Amino acid sequence: MHTQIKGALKNANFPLKTPEELLAAFPAGADTTCQSGNIKVTAGEAGALLKPSDFPFTSAQQVADVIVGRAGL
């Protein structure tokens, strides 16, 4: 999941300052899906795990760390 999130954001222009900028950075926006085993998560669902204080994100690594950590994956 971590690697998929980083890969999906490889072309993003950081820093991403808002949830809207983050979703727009994913290839299919909120519908971008990452899967690990039987667990599927869309970017929109993962975005619900974020807090305003998480922004700005300065790298794909940072985004992946926060989402995977909060999701408990």
mmCIF file of the N, C-alpha and C atoms, coordinates in Angstrom:
data_MODEL
# 
_entry.id   MODEL 
# 
loop_
_atom_site.group_PDB 
_atom_site.id 
_atom_site.type_symbol 
_atom_site.label_atom_id 
_atom_site.label_alt_id 
_atom_site.label_comp_id 
_atom_site.label_asym_id 
_atom_site.label_entity_id 
_atom_site.label_seq_id 
_atom_site.pdbx_PDB_ins_code 
_atom_site.Cartn_x 
_atom_site.Cartn_y 
_atom_site.Cartn_z 
_atom_site.occupancy 
_atom_site.B_iso_or_equiv 
_atom_site.pdbx_formal_charge 
_atom_site.auth_seq_id 
_atom_site.auth_comp_id 
_atom_site.auth_asym_id 
_atom_site.auth_atom_id 
_atom_site.pdbx_PDB_model_num 
ATOM 1   N N  . MET A 1 1  ? 0.837   -1.181 0.000   1.00 0.00 ? 1  MET A N  1 
ATOM 2   C CA . MET A 1 1  ? 0.000   0.000  0.000   1.00 0.00 ? 1  MET A CA 1 
ATOM 3   C C  . MET A 1 1  ? 0.889   1.253  0.000   1.00 0.00 ? 1  MET A C  1 
ATOM 4   N N  . HIS A 1 2  ? 1.891   1.228  0.838   1.00 0.00 ? 2  HIS A N  1 
ATOM 5   C CA . HIS A 1 2  ? 2.818   2.355  0.953   1.00 0.00 ? 2  HIS A CA 1 
ATOM 6   C C  . HIS A 1 2  ? 3.457   2.654  -0.401  1.00 0.00 ? 2  HIS A C  1 
ATOM 7   N N  . THR A 1 3  ? 3.969   1.620  -1.038  1.00 0.00 ? 3  THR A N  1 
ATOM 8   C CA . THR A 1 3  ? 4.645   1.765  -2.330  1.00 0.00 ? 3  THR A CA 1 
ATOM 9   C C  . THR A 1 3  ? 3.672   2.248  -3.403  1.00 0.00 ? 3  THR A C  1 
ATOM 10  N N  . GLN A 1 4  ? 2.436   1.759  -3.356  1.00 0.00 ? 4  GLN A N  1 
ATOM 11  C CA . GLN A 1 4  ? 1.442   2.163  -4.348  1.00 0.00 ? 4  GLN A CA 1 
ATOM 12  C C  . GLN A 1 4  ? 1.095   3.653  -4.206  1.00 0.00 ? 4  GLN A C  1 
ATOM 13  N N  . ILE A 1 5  ? 0.970   4.116  -2.984  1.00 0.00 ? 5  ILE A N  1 
ATOM 14  C CA . ILE A 1 5  ? 0.669   5.538  -2.759  1.00 0.00 ? 5  ILE A CA 1 
ATOM 15  C C  . ILE A 1 5  ? 1.813   6.391  -3.285  1.00 0.00 ? 5  ILE A C  1 
ATOM 16  N N  . LYS A 1 6  ? 3.036   6.003  -2.948  1.00 0.00 ? 6  LYS A N  1 
ATOM 17  C CA . LYS A 1 6  ? 4.197   6.765  -3.434  1.00 0.00 ? 6  LYS A CA 1 
ATOM 18  C C  . LYS A 1 6  ? 4.252   6.768  -4.956  1.00 0.00 ? 6  LYS A C  1 
ATOM 19  N N  . GLY A 1 7  ? 3.977   5.619  -5.562  1.00 0.00 ? 7  GLY A N  1 
ATOM 20  C CA . GLY A 1 7  ? 3.988   5.530  -7.021  1.00 0.00 ? 7  GLY A CA 1 
ATOM 21  C C  . GLY A 1 7  ? 2.917   6.393  -7.656  1.00 0.00 ? 7  GLY A C  1 
ATOM 22  N N  . ALA A 1 8  ? 1.750   6.413  -7.040  1.00 0.00 ? 8  ALA A N  1 
ATOM 23  C CA . ALA A 1 8  ? 0.644   7.208  -7.580  1.00 0.00 ? 8  ALA A CA 1 
ATOM 24  C C  . ALA A 1 8  ? 0.942   8.699  -7.523  1.00 0.00 ? 8  ALA A C  1 
ATOM 25  N N  . LEU A 1 9  ? 1.785   9.100  -6.581  1.00 0.00 ? 9  LEU A N  1 
ATOM 26  C CA . LEU A 1 9  ? 2.103   10.527 -6.420  1.00 0.00 ? 9  LEU A CA 1 
ATOM 27  C C  . LEU A 1 9  ? 3.461   10.902 -7.013  1.00 0.00 ? 9  LEU A C  1 
ATOM 28  N N  . LYS A 1 10 ? 4.036   10.021 -7.824  1.00 0.00 ? 10 LYS A N  1 
ATOM 29  C CA . LYS A 1 10 ? 5.391   10.285 -8.335  1.00 0.00 ? 10 LYS A CA 1 
ATOM 30  C C  . LYS A 1 10 ? 5.483   11.548 -9.189  1.00 0.00 ? 10 LYS A C  1 
ATOM 31  N N  . ASN A 1 11 ? 4.401   11.956 -9.817  1.00 0.00 ? 11 ASN A N  1 
ATOM 32  C CA . ASN A 1 11 ? 4.443   13.160 -10.660 1.00 0.00 ? 11 ASN A CA 1 
ATOM 33  C C  . ASN A 1 11 ? 3.815   14.384 -10.002 1.00 0.00 ? 11 ASN A C  1 
ATOM 34  N N  . ALA A 1 12 ? 3.509   14.266 -8.723  1.00 0.00 ? 12 ALA A N  1 
ATOM 35  C CA . ALA A 1 12 ? 2.884   15.390 -8.009  1.00 0.00 ? 12 ALA A CA 1 
ATOM 36  C C  . ALA A 1 12 ? 3.881   16.528 -7.803  1.00 0.00 ? 12 ALA A C  1 
ATOM 37  N N  . ASN A 1 13 ? 3.352   17.733 -7.800  1.00 0.00 ? 13 ASN A N  1 
ATOM 38  C CA . ASN A 1 13 ? 4.180   18.914 -7.534  1.00 0.00 ? 13 ASN A CA 1 
ATOM 39  C C  . ASN A 1 13 ? 4.019   19.309 -6.075  1.00 0.00 ? 13 ASN A C  1 
ATOM 40  N N  . PHE A 1 14 ? 5.012   18.944 -5.276  1.00 0.00 ? 14 PHE A N  1 
ATOM 41  C CA . PHE A 1 14 ? 4.984   19.255 -3.851  1.00 0.00 ? 14 PHE A CA 1 
ATOM 42  C C  . PHE A 1 14 ? 5.550   20.641 -3.613  1.00 0.00 ? 14 PHE A C  1 
ATOM 43  N N  . PRO A 1 15 ? 5.126   21.340 -2.568  1.00 0.00 ? 15 PRO A N  1 
ATOM 44  C CA . PRO A 1 15 ? 4.238   20.890 -1.499  1.00 0.00 ? 15 PRO A CA 1 
ATOM 45  C C  . PRO A 1 15 ? 2.770   20.910 -1.923  1.00 0.00 ? 15 PRO A C  1 
ATOM 46  N N  . LEU A 1 16 ? 1.994   20.016 -1.298  1.00 0.00 ? 16 LEU A N  1 
ATOM 47  C CA . LEU A 1 16 ? 0.541   19.975 -1.481  1.00 0.00 ? 16 LEU A CA 1 
ATOM 48  C C  . LEU A 1 16 ? -0.059  20.592 -0.226  1.00 0.00 ? 16 LEU A C  1 
ATOM 49  N N  . LYS A 1 17 ? -0.746  21.708 -0.402  1.00 0.00 ? 17 LYS A N  1 
ATOM 50  C CA . LYS A 1 17 ? -1.173  22.514 0.747   1.00 0.00 ? 17 LYS A CA 1 
ATOM 51  C C  . LYS A 1 17 ? -2.590  22.254 1.233   1.00 0.00 ? 17 LYS A C  1 
ATOM 52  N N  . THR A 1 18 ? -3.402  21.570 0.416   1.00 0.00 ? 18 THR A N  1 
ATOM 53  C CA . THR A 1 18 ? -4.802  21.350 0.794   1.00 0.00 ? 18 THR A CA 1 
ATOM 54  C C  . THR A 1 18 ? -5.234  19.932 0.418   1.00 0.00 ? 18 THR A C  1 
ATOM 55  N N  . PRO A 1 19 ? -6.319  19.446 1.023   1.00 0.00 ? 19 PRO A N  1 
ATOM 56  C CA . PRO A 1 19 ? -6.834  18.133 0.627   1.00 0.00 ? 19 PRO A CA 1 
ATOM 57  C C  . PRO A 1 19 ? -7.197  18.088 -0.858  1.00 0.00 ? 19 PRO A C  1 
ATOM 58  N N  . GLU A 1 20 ? -7.710  19.191 -1.378  1.00 0.00 ? 20 GLU A N  1 
ATOM 59  C CA . GLU A 1 20 ? -8.083  19.245 -2.792  1.00 0.00 ? 20 GLU A CA 1 
ATOM 60  C C  . GLU A 1 20 ? -6.852  19.088 -3.691  1.00 0.00 ? 20 GLU A C  1 
ATOM 61  N N  . GLU A 1 21 ? -5.749  19.734 -3.318  1.00 0.00 ? 21 GLU A N  1 
ATOM 62  C CA . GLU A 1 21 ? -4.507  19.603 -4.100  1.00 0.00 ? 21 GLU A CA 1 
ATOM 63  C C  . GLU A 1 21 ? -4.002  18.167 -4.046  1.00 0.00 ? 21 GLU A C  1 
ATOM 64  N N  . LEU A 1 22 ? -4.117  17.540 -2.884  1.00 0.00 ? 22 LEU A N  1 
ATOM 65  C CA . LEU A 1 22 ? -3.658  16.159 -2.741  1.00 0.00 ? 22 LEU A CA 1 
ATOM 66  C C  . LEU A 1 22 ? -4.480  15.227 -3.628  1.00 0.00 ? 22 LEU A C  1 
ATOM 67  N N  . LEU A 1 23 ? -5.793  15.324 -3.564  1.00 0.00 ? 23 LEU A N  1 
ATOM 68  C CA . LEU A 1 23 ? -6.642  14.461 -4.398  1.00 0.00 ? 23 LEU A CA 1 
ATOM 69  C C  . LEU A 1 23 ? -6.378  14.694 -5.875  1.00 0.00 ? 23 LEU A C  1 
ATOM 70  N N  . ALA A 1 24 ? -6.184  15.941 -6.256  1.00 0.00 ? 24 ALA A N  1 
ATOM 71  C CA . ALA A 1 24 ? -5.919  16.262 -7.664  1.00 0.00 ? 24 ALA A CA 1 
ATOM 72  C C  . ALA A 1 24 ? -4.583  15.691 -8.128  1.00 0.00 ? 24 ALA A C  1 
ATOM 73  N N  . ALA A 1 25 ? -3.662  15.449 -7.209  1.00 0.00 ? 25 ALA A N  1 
ATOM 74  C CA . ALA A 1 25 ? -2.340  14.931 -7.564  1.00 0.00 ? 25 ALA A CA 1 
ATOM 75  C C  . ALA A 1 25 ? -2.369  13.439 -7.895  1.00 0.00 ? 25 ALA A C  1 
ATOM 76  N N  . PHE A 1 26 ? -3.406  12.719 -7.443  1.00 0.00 ? 26 PHE A N  1 
ATOM 77  C CA . PHE A 1 26 ? -3.518  11.301 -7.775  1.00 0.00 ? 26 PHE A CA 1 
ATOM 78  C C  . PHE A 1 26 ? -3.978  11.152 -9.224  1.00 0.00 ? 26 PHE A C  1 
ATOM 79  N N  . PRO A 1 27 ? -3.480  10.137 -9.942  1.00 0.00 ? 27 PRO A N  1 
ATOM 80  C CA . PRO A 1 27 ? -3.799  9.974  -11.375 1.00 0.00 ? 27 PRO A CA 1 
ATOM 81  C C  . PRO A 1 27 ? -5.292  9.974  -11.706 1.00 0.00 ? 27 PRO A C  1 
ATOM 82  N N  . ALA A 1 28 ? -6.101  9.304  -10.889 1.00 0.00 ? 28 ALA A N  1 
ATOM 83  C CA . ALA A 1 28 ? -7.548  9.268  -11.128 1.00 0.00 ? 28 ALA A CA 1 
ATOM 84  C C  . ALA A 1 28 ? -8.295  10.041 -10.043 1.00 0.00 ? 28 ALA A C  1 
ATOM 85  N N  . GLY A 1 29 ? -7.607  11.009 -9.442  1.00 0.00 ? 29 GLY A N  1 
ATOM 86  C CA . GLY A 1 29 ? -8.230  11.809 -8.402  1.00 0.00 ? 29 GLY A CA 1 
ATOM 87  C C  . GLY A 1 29 ? -8.683  10.951 -7.238  1.00 0.00 ? 29 GLY A C  1 
ATOM 88  N N  . ALA A 1 30 ? -9.854  11.262 -6.682  1.00 0.00 ? 30 ALA A N  1 
ATOM 89  C CA . ALA A 1 30 ? -10.377 10.550 -5.519  1.00 0.00 ? 30 ALA A CA 1 
ATOM 90  C C  . ALA A 1 30 ? -10.658 9.085  -5.805  1.00 0.00 ? 30 ALA A C  1 
ATOM 91  N N  . ASP A 1 31 ? -10.770 8.719  -7.085  1.00 0.00 ? 31 ASP A N  1 
ATOM 92  C CA . ASP A 1 31 ? -11.069 7.329  -7.454  1.00 0.00 ? 31 ASP A CA 1 
ATOM 93  C C  . ASP A 1 31 ? -9.823  6.452  -7.598  1.00 0.00 ? 31 ASP A C  1 
ATOM 94  N N  . THR A 1 32 ? -8.623  7.044  -7.456  1.00 0.00 ? 32 THR A N  1 
ATOM 95  C CA . THR A 1 32 ? -7.396  6.253  -7.512  1.00 0.00 ? 32 THR A CA 1 
ATOM 96  C C  . THR A 1 32 ? -7.462  5.197  -6.417  1.00 0.00 ? 32 THR A C  1 
ATOM 97  N N  . THR A 1 33 ? -7.195  3.945  -6.773  1.00 0.00 ? 33 THR A N  1 
ATOM 98  C CA . THR A 1 33 ? -7.322  2.839  -5.815  1.00 0.00 ? 33 THR A CA 1 
ATOM 99  C C  . THR A 1 33 ? -5.985  2.167  -5.564  1.00 0.00 ? 33 THR A C  1 
ATOM 100 N N  . CYS A 1 34 ? -5.710  1.912  -4.290  1.00 0.00 ? 34 CYS A N  1 
ATOM 101 C CA . CYS A 1 34 ? -4.554  1.116  -3.889  1.00 0.00 ? 34 CYS A CA 1 
ATOM 102 C C  . CYS A 1 34 ? -5.099  -0.145 -3.233  1.00 0.00 ? 34 CYS A C  1 
ATOM 103 N N  . GLN A 1 35 ? -4.387  -1.257 -3.421  1.00 0.00 ? 35 GLN A N  1 
ATOM 104 C CA . GLN A 1 35 ? -4.868  -2.523 -2.880  1.00 0.00 ? 35 GLN A CA 1 
ATOM 105 C C  . GLN A 1 35 ? -3.723  -3.288 -2.251  1.00 0.00 ? 35 GLN A C  1 
ATOM 106 N N  . SER A 1 36 ? -4.022  -3.887 -1.096  1.00 0.00 ? 36 SER A N  1 
ATOM 107 C CA . SER A 1 36 ? -3.081  -4.763 -0.414  1.00 0.00 ? 36 SER A CA 1 
ATOM 108 C C  . SER A 1 36 ? -3.871  -5.973 0.056   1.00 0.00 ? 36 SER A C  1 
ATOM 109 N N  . GLY A 1 37 ? -3.634  -7.116 -0.570  1.00 0.00 ? 37 GLY A N  1 
ATOM 110 C CA . GLY A 1 37 ? -4.416  -8.303 -0.240  1.00 0.00 ? 37 GLY A CA 1 
ATOM 111 C C  . GLY A 1 37 ? -5.873  -8.063 -0.564  1.00 0.00 ? 37 GLY A C  1 
ATOM 112 N N  . ASN A 1 38 ? -6.738  -8.261 0.425   1.00 0.00 ? 38 ASN A N  1 
ATOM 113 C CA . ASN A 1 38 ? -8.173  -8.056 0.229   1.00 0.00 ? 38 ASN A CA 1 
ATOM 114 C C  . ASN A 1 38 ? -8.620  -6.639 0.549   1.00 0.00 ? 38 ASN A C  1 
ATOM 115 N N  . ILE A 1 39 ? -7.678  -5.784 0.940   1.00 0.00 ? 39 ILE A N  1 
ATOM 116 C CA . ILE A 1 39 ? -8.028  -4.417 1.336   1.00 0.00 ? 39 ILE A CA 1 
ATOM 117 C C  . ILE A 1 39 ? -7.829  -3.474 0.158   1.00 0.00 ? 39 ILE A C  1 
ATOM 118 N N  . LYS A 1 40 ? -8.910  -2.785 -0.216  1.00 0.00 ? 40 LYS A N  1 
ATOM 119 C CA . LYS A 1 40 ? -8.866  -1.777 -1.278  1.00 0.00 ? 40 LYS A CA 1 
ATOM 120 C C  . LYS A 1 40 ? -9.239  -0.438 -0.667  1.00 0.00 ? 40 LYS A C  1 
ATOM 121 N N  . VAL A 1 41 ? -8.468  0.586  -0.988  1.00 0.00 ? 41 VAL A N  1 
ATOM 122 C CA . VAL A 1 41 ? -8.734  1.922  -0.467  1.00 0.00 ? 41 VAL A CA 1 
ATOM 123 C C  . VAL A 1 41 ? -8.602  2.923  -1.610  1.00 0.00 ? 41 VAL A C  1 
ATOM 124 N N  . THR A 1 42 ? -9.597  3.794  -1.753  1.00 0.00 ? 42 THR A N  1 
ATOM 125 C CA . THR A 1 42 ? -9.483  4.853  -2.752  1.00 0.00 ? 42 THR A CA 1 
ATOM 126 C C  . THR A 1 42 ? -8.808  6.058  -2.109  1.00 0.00 ? 42 THR A C  1 
ATOM 127 N N  . ALA A 1 43 ? -8.292  6.927  -2.946  1.00 0.00 ? 43 ALA A N  1 
ATOM 128 C CA . ALA A 1 43 ? -7.669  8.147  -2.435  1.00 0.00 ? 43 ALA A CA 1 
ATOM 129 C C  . ALA A 1 43 ? -8.688  8.977  -1.651  1.00 0.00 ? 43 ALA A C  1 
ATOM 130 N N  . GLY A 1 44 ? -9.925  8.966  -2.107  1.00 0.00 ? 44 GLY A N  1 
ATOM 131 C CA . GLY A 1 44 ? -10.976 9.705  -1.408  1.00 0.00 ? 44 GLY A CA 1 
ATOM 132 C C  . GLY A 1 44 ? -11.210 9.158  -0.010  1.00 0.00 ? 44 GLY A C  1 
ATOM 133 N N  . GLU A 1 45 ? -11.224 7.836  0.118   1.00 0.00 ? 45 GLU A N  1 
ATOM 134 C CA . GLU A 1 45 ? -11.391 7.216  1.437   1.00 0.00 ? 45 GLU A CA 1 
ATOM 135 C C  . GLU A 1 45 ? -10.187 7.504  2.326   1.00 0.00 ? 45 GLU A C  1 
ATOM 136 N N  . ALA A 1 46 ? -9.002  7.400  1.759   1.00 0.00 ? 46 ALA A N  1 
ATOM 137 C CA . ALA A 1 46 ? -7.785  7.667  2.529   1.00 0.00 ? 46 ALA A CA 1 
ATOM 138 C C  . ALA A 1 46 ? -7.739  9.123  2.981   1.00 0.00 ? 46 ALA A C  1 
ATOM 139 N N  . GLY A 1 47 ? -8.244  10.012 2.141   1.00 0.00 ? 47 GLY A N  1 
ATOM 140 C CA . GLY A 1 47 ? -8.256  11.437 2.484   1.00 0.00 ? 47 GLY A CA 1 
ATOM 141 C C  . GLY A 1 47 ? -9.057  11.729 3.734   1.00 0.00 ? 47 GLY A C  1 
ATOM 142 N N  . ALA A 1 48 ? -10.033 10.875 4.028   1.00 0.00 ? 48 ALA A N  1 
ATOM 143 C CA . ALA A 1 48 ? -10.848 11.062 5.238   1.00 0.00 ? 48 ALA A CA 1 
ATOM 144 C C  . ALA A 1 48 ? -10.026 10.827 6.501   1.00 0.00 ? 48 ALA A C  1 
ATOM 145 N N  . LEU A 1 49 ? -8.868  10.191 6.378   1.00 0.00 ? 49 LEU A N  1 
ATOM 146 C CA . LEU A 1 49 ? -7.995  9.936  7.524   1.00 0.00 ? 49 LEU A CA 1 
ATOM 147 C C  . LEU A 1 49 ? -7.111  11.134 7.860   1.00 0.00 ? 49 LEU A C  1 
ATOM 148 N N  . LEU A 1 50 ? -7.091  12.109 6.968   1.00 0.00 ? 50 LEU A N  1 
ATOM 149 C CA . LEU A 1 50 ? -6.178  13.250 7.144   1.00 0.00 ? 50 LEU A CA 1 
ATOM 150 C C  . LEU A 1 50 ? -6.819  14.364 7.957   1.00 0.00 ? 50 LEU A C  1 
ATOM 151 N N  . LYS A 1 51 ? -5.949  15.148 8.588   1.00 0.00 ? 51 LYS A N  1 
ATOM 152 C CA . LYS A 1 51 ? -6.372  16.295 9.386   1.00 0.00 ? 51 LYS A CA 1 
ATOM 153 C C  . LYS A 1 51 ? -5.795  17.558 8.759   1.00 0.00 ? 51 LYS A C  1 
ATOM 154 N N  . PRO A 1 52 ? -6.445  18.698 8.971   1.00 0.00 ? 52 PRO A N  1 
ATOM 155 C CA . PRO A 1 52 ? -5.902  19.954 8.432   1.00 0.00 ? 52 PRO A CA 1 
ATOM 156 C C  . PRO A 1 52 ? -4.456  20.202 8.866   1.00 0.00 ? 52 PRO A C  1 
ATOM 157 N N  . SER A 1 53 ? -4.109  19.749 10.058  1.00 0.00 ? 53 SER A N  1 
ATOM 158 C CA . SER A 1 53 ? -2.744  19.966 10.560  1.00 0.00 ? 53 SER A CA 1 
ATOM 159 C C  . SER A 1 53 ? -1.703  19.114 9.839   1.00 0.00 ? 53 SER A C  1 
ATOM 160 N N  . ASP A 1 54 ? -2.132  18.137 9.030   1.00 0.00 ? 54 ASP A N  1 
ATOM 161 C CA . ASP A 1 54 ? -1.193  17.304 8.267   1.00 0.00 ? 54 ASP A CA 1 
ATOM 162 C C  . ASP A 1 54 ? -0.571  18.075 7.108   1.00 0.00 ? 54 ASP A C  1 
ATOM 163 N N  . PHE A 1 55 ? -1.226  19.125 6.691   1.00 0.00 ? 55 PHE A N  1 
ATOM 164 C CA . PHE A 1 55 ? -0.771  19.889 5.526   1.00 0.00 ? 55 PHE A CA 1 
ATOM 165 C C  . PHE A 1 55 ? 0.146   21.017 5.949   1.00 0.00 ? 55 PHE A C  1 
ATOM 166 N N  . PRO A 1 56 ? 1.092   21.392 5.085   1.00 0.00 ? 56 PRO A N  1 
ATOM 167 C CA . PRO A 1 56 ? 1.330   20.878 3.732   1.00 0.00 ? 56 PRO A CA 1 
ATOM 168 C C  . PRO A 1 56 ? 2.133   19.583 3.758   1.00 0.00 ? 56 PRO A C  1 
ATOM 169 N N  . PHE A 1 57 ? 1.898   18.762 2.739   1.00 0.00 ? 57 PHE A N  1 
ATOM 170 C CA . PHE A 1 57 ? 2.721   17.578 2.527   1.00 0.00 ? 57 PHE A CA 1 
ATOM 171 C C  . PHE A 1 57 ? 3.859   17.981 1.604   1.00 0.00 ? 57 PHE A C  1 
ATOM 172 N N  . THR A 1 58 ? 5.071   17.528 1.942   1.00 0.00 ? 58 THR A N  1 
ATOM 173 C CA . THR A 1 58 ? 6.237   17.912 1.154   1.00 0.00 ? 58 THR A CA 1 
ATOM 174 C C  . THR A 1 58 ? 6.802   16.785 0.299   1.00 0.00 ? 58 THR A C  1 
ATOM 175 N N  . SER A 1 59 ? 6.241   15.560 0.457   1.00 0.00 ? 59 SER A N  1 
ATOM 176 C CA . SER A 1 59 ? 6.729   14.436 -0.349  1.00 0.00 ? 59 SER A CA 1 
ATOM 177 C C  . SER A 1 59 ? 5.696   13.317 -0.391  1.00 0.00 ? 59 SER A C  1 
ATOM 178 N N  . ALA A 1 60 ? 5.830   12.455 -1.390  1.00 0.00 ? 60 ALA A N  1 
ATOM 179 C CA . ALA A 1 60 ? 4.963   11.283 -1.492  1.00 0.00 ? 60 ALA A CA 1 
ATOM 180 C C  . ALA A 1 60 ? 5.205   10.349 -0.305  1.00 0.00 ? 60 ALA A C  1 
ATOM 181 N N  . GLN A 1 61 ? 6.436   10.271 0.144   1.00 0.00 ? 61 GLN A N  1 
ATOM 182 C CA . GLN A 1 61 ? 6.789   9.446  1.312   1.00 0.00 ? 61 GLN A CA 1 
ATOM 183 C C  . GLN A 1 61 ? 5.988   9.894  2.530   1.00 0.00 ? 61 GLN A C  1 
ATOM 184 N N  . GLN A 1 62 ? 5.911   11.197 2.746   1.00 0.00 ? 62 GLN A N  1 
ATOM 185 C CA . GLN A 1 62 ? 5.176   11.743 3.888   1.00 0.00 ? 62 GLN A CA 1 
ATOM 186 C C  . GLN A 1 62 ? 3.687   11.397 3.793   1.00 0.00 ? 62 GLN A C  1 
ATOM 187 N N  . VAL A 1 63 ? 3.096   11.542 2.615   1.00 0.00 ? 63 VAL A N  1 
ATOM 188 C CA . VAL A 1 63 ? 1.687   11.212 2.416   1.00 0.00 ? 63 VAL A CA 1 
ATOM 189 C C  . VAL A 1 63 ? 1.465   9.735  2.733   1.00 0.00 ? 63 VAL A C  1 
ATOM 190 N N  . ALA A 1 64 ? 2.309   8.863  2.168   1.00 0.00 ? 64 ALA A N  1 
ATOM 191 C CA . ALA A 1 64 ? 2.165   7.429  2.374   1.00 0.00 ? 64 ALA A CA 1 
ATOM 192 C C  . ALA A 1 64 ? 2.322   7.064  3.853   1.00 0.00 ? 64 ALA A C  1 
ATOM 193 N N  . ASP A 1 65 ? 3.292   7.667  4.533   1.00 0.00 ? 65 ASP A N  1 
ATOM 194 C CA . ASP A 1 65 ? 3.516   7.373  5.954   1.00 0.00 ? 65 ASP A CA 1 
ATOM 195 C C  . ASP A 1 65 ? 2.280   7.706  6.782   1.00 0.00 ? 65 ASP A C  1 
ATOM 196 N N  . VAL A 1 66 ? 1.693   8.865  6.538   1.00 0.00 ? 66 VAL A N  1 
ATOM 197 C CA . VAL A 1 66 ? 0.523   9.303  7.321   1.00 0.00 ? 66 VAL A CA 1 
ATOM 198 C C  . VAL A 1 66 ? -0.681  8.414  7.043   1.00 0.00 ? 66 VAL A C  1 
ATOM 199 N N  . ILE A 1 67 ? -0.962  8.171  5.771   1.00 0.00 ? 67 ILE A N  1 
ATOM 200 C CA . ILE A 1 67 ? -2.153  7.382  5.425   1.00 0.00 ? 67 ILE A CA 1 
ATOM 201 C C  . ILE A 1 67 ? -2.021  5.943  5.929   1.00 0.00 ? 67 ILE A C  1 
ATOM 202 N N  . VAL A 1 68 ? -0.902  5.305  5.680   1.00 0.00 ? 68 VAL A N  1 
ATOM 203 C CA . VAL A 1 68 ? -0.702  3.916  6.109   1.00 0.00 ? 68 VAL A CA 1 
ATOM 204 C C  . VAL A 1 68 ? -0.725  3.834  7.640   1.00 0.00 ? 68 VAL A C  1 
ATOM 205 N N  . GLY A 1 69 ? -0.105  4.795  8.299   1.00 0.00 ? 69 GLY A N  1 
ATOM 206 C CA . GLY A 1 69 ? -0.093  4.801  9.758   1.00 0.00 ? 69 GLY A CA 1 
ATOM 207 C C  . GLY A 1 69 ? -1.472  4.958  10.356  1.00 0.00 ? 69 GLY A C  1 
ATOM 208 N N  . ARG A 1 70 ? -2.251  5.887  9.839   1.00 0.00 ? 70 ARG A N  1 
ATOM 209 C CA . ARG A 1 70 ? -3.597  6.128  10.359  1.00 0.00 ? 70 ARG A CA 1 
ATOM 210 C C  . ARG A 1 70 ? -4.559  4.985  10.033  1.00 0.00 ? 70 ARG A C  1 
ATOM 211 N N  . ALA A 1 71 ? -4.355  4.347  8.886   1.00 0.00 ? 71 ALA A N  1 
ATOM 212 C CA . ALA A 1 71 ? -5.230  3.249  8.478   1.00 0.00 ? 71 ALA A CA 1 
ATOM 213 C C  . ALA A 1 71 ? -4.867  1.954  9.205   1.00 0.00 ? 71 ALA A C  1 
ATOM 214 N N  . GLY A 1 72 ? -3.698  1.958  9.846   1.00 0.00 ? 72 GLY A N  1 
ATOM 215 C CA . GLY A 1 72 ? -3.249  0.766  10.548  1.00 0.00 ? 72 GLY A CA 1 
ATOM 216 C C  . GLY A 1 72 ? -2.893  -0.376 9.616   1.00 0.00 ? 72 GLY A C  1 
ATOM 217 N N  . LEU A 1 73 ? -2.374  -0.018 8.441   1.00 0.00 ? 73 LEU A N  1 
ATOM 218 C CA . LEU A 1 73 ? -2.043  -1.052 7.437   1.00 0.00 ? 73 LEU A CA 1 
ATOM 219 C C  . LEU A 1 73 ? -0.590  -1.478 7.545   1.00 0.00 ? 73 LEU A C  1 
# 
